[in-house]
Amino acid sequence: MLAKKVLTDIKNDLEPFIGNKIKLRANRGRKKIIEKTGVLESTYPNIFVIRLDEKQIERRVTFSYADILTDAVQLTFFQGEENIDFRVRSC
């Protein structure tokens, strides 16, 4: 039950940033790390959606909240001149 609460807390922490510009760094395994910028589009009970800034195609990627918990995904939010690193607080 504690794990479910931690994942719900991550979702609740992300919700105020919906619509904000974001820098995504995702570890896809086998030394494949992607770094992209986009916008946090929406949050759902088990996943969140990021719309990527790409030249010709509008692309969306989804990640689970467990990806943030395990540091497979790192997020940095841009608010004006300030950058905010999103990290999970210690339990």
N, C-alpha and C positions, 0 to 999 in steps of 0.2 A: 503494500500500500504506500510505503514511503516513496518508492520510485515513481509511482503514478502522480504523487503530489509534487515531486521535483519537476517532472515534465510539464505539469499544469502551471507551475510557477514560471517556467521558461516561456511558455505560451503567453501568460499574462504580462511578463516583462517585455515581450516583443510587440504586443498590441499597440502601445502608444507610438511606435515608430512606423506604423503602416503609412505608406505614401512617401516616406523619406528615402533619399538617395543612400545607397549602401555599397560597400566594397565587400565582396565575397572572396574568401580563400577556402577552397575545398580540397581535401586530400582524397583522391579517387583510387588510391592504392597503387602499388608498383611504381613508385616515384612519379605518379601523375598528379600534379597539383595544378589546379586551375585558379586563376585570379581574374575576376570580372567585376564590373560595376553595374548596378542596376537599381531597381526600386523594390522595396518590400511591398508586395501587392496585397496579400491577404494571409490570414492565419485560420487554420481549421483545427479541429480537435487533435489530430495526429500529425499534421504536416503544416509547413508554411511555404508560400509561393513567392519567388523572386522573378520579376520581369527584367531580363538582361538588356543592356544597351548595346545593340549590335547594329551594323550599318544597314543591311537590307532586310533582315528578317526579325520579326518580333518573336522572341524566344522566351519561354518561361521554364524555370527549373524548380523542382520541389525537393525539400529536405524534411527529415523528421526532427523533432526536438531532441531525440537521442543523439543525433549527429552533433549537435552543439554540446551536449553533455559529455561526449567522448572526445571532443576537440577535433572531430573529422571536418567540421565546418567552423570557420572563424568569421565573425561579422564585425564590420566597422561602419558606424552610421555617421553621416555628414549632416551637421546642423549649423548652417551658416559658416562661420570661420572655424568652428570647433569640430573635432572628430571624436567620436565616442566608441571605444572598443567594448563590444558586448561579450561579457564573460559570465560564466556561471558562478554564483556565490557559493562558498563552502557551506556544506550542510552541518 
